[in-house]
Amino acid sequence: METVNVSSLKNNPSDALRRARNGVVVVLNRDEPDALMVSIRQSGVLDERGVRPALATALFRDGFLSLARGARLAGMAVGQFASHLSRLGVPVIALDAKETARDMDTLDEWLASS
């Protein structure tokens, strides 16, 4: 087990990640244990059935991954991942009312010019 303090974690996060690949890293905040870092690659968690799609879905839903990156993490084609999200009720495209109205106006203009 290794330790890293919050300031060194901010200054050099890749060092802490490298250490986590070798074992658990305890993050100290003012000399008090505050968090644990564990490599999910080394633990084999990502290889368990359904973990990659579930993780990709949660990260996409919460806005941390794009559709393409979520699909890559899930091990799916973009269209397949979009269908997966839709089945789960996760919106693939999130527009507010103003953006939707603007898109509808653009569509109407395009249809009128065709």
N, C-alpha and C positions, 0 to 999 in steps of 0.2 A: 504494500500500500504506500502511496505517495501523497504528498500534500502540495497545495498551491494556494497562495493568498489571492484575494480578489484583485489587488492592483496588478500583480503579475499576470493574472488571467486576462485582464483588460489589455495589458501591454503586449502579450504574446499568447493569444488563445491557441495557436497551433501547437505550441509546446505542451500545453495541458492535454490537448487531444492526442498527441503522440504518446504521452505518459499513460493516458486512459486505455490505449491499445494494449498496454502491458499489464494492466490491473486497475483496481479501483483508485481513484484520485479523490482525496478529501479537499474540498474548497474551504479555506479558512477566511473568516471575516472578523477582523480584530482579534485574532488568535482563538476564535471560537469556531468549531465545525459548523458550516452553514449548508453545505450541499455535497452530493456525491456525483462524480462523473464516472460512467461506466460505458465502455465501448459496446454498442449494440452489434457491431460486426463481429467482434471477437466472441461474444456470447452465443452467436448463432441464432438469435431471435429473428432476424430478418429472413432466415431460411425456413421458418415455420410456415405452414400453409395458412394463407390469408392475411399474414401480418403486413406484407408490403402493400396490398391494395387498401387495407384498413388504415395504415399510416398515411398513405398518399391521399386518401379520401379526407381524413381529418386535417391534414396540412393544407390541402386545396380549399376545403370548406372555410378554414380560418384565415385564408388569404396569404399563407406563407409560401405556396407553390403555385406556379402558373399551370394551366391545363396540360401543356406539353411536358413540363417537368414532373407533374403528378403522374402522368401516363408512364413516363420513363421509370419512375420509382416503383409504380405498381406492376411494371413488366407487361404493359398493354399498349396497343396502338392507341392513338389519340381518340379516334372515333369509338373504340371499344371502352375506353376510360370514360368518355362523355356519356355513353349509354349506361355504364355502371353507376355513375353519379346520378343520372336521371332516375334510375330504378330505386335509388336510395333517397330520392327527394332532395338532392343537393343541386341547387341551380348552377348550371354551367356558365350562364351569362347573368350577371347581376346589374340591371340598369335601374336607375330611378325614373320617376314619372317624366321628368324633363327630357332625359336621354331617350326614353322610349318614344315620346312624342316627336322628337327631332328625327329619330330613325324612321318613324312612320311617314313623316313629311318627305323625307328623302326617298323612301320607297314609292310614295304617291307620284313624286316628280319623275322618277325613273320609269314607272309604269306609263305615265302620260306621254313620255318621250319615245316610247317603244312602238 
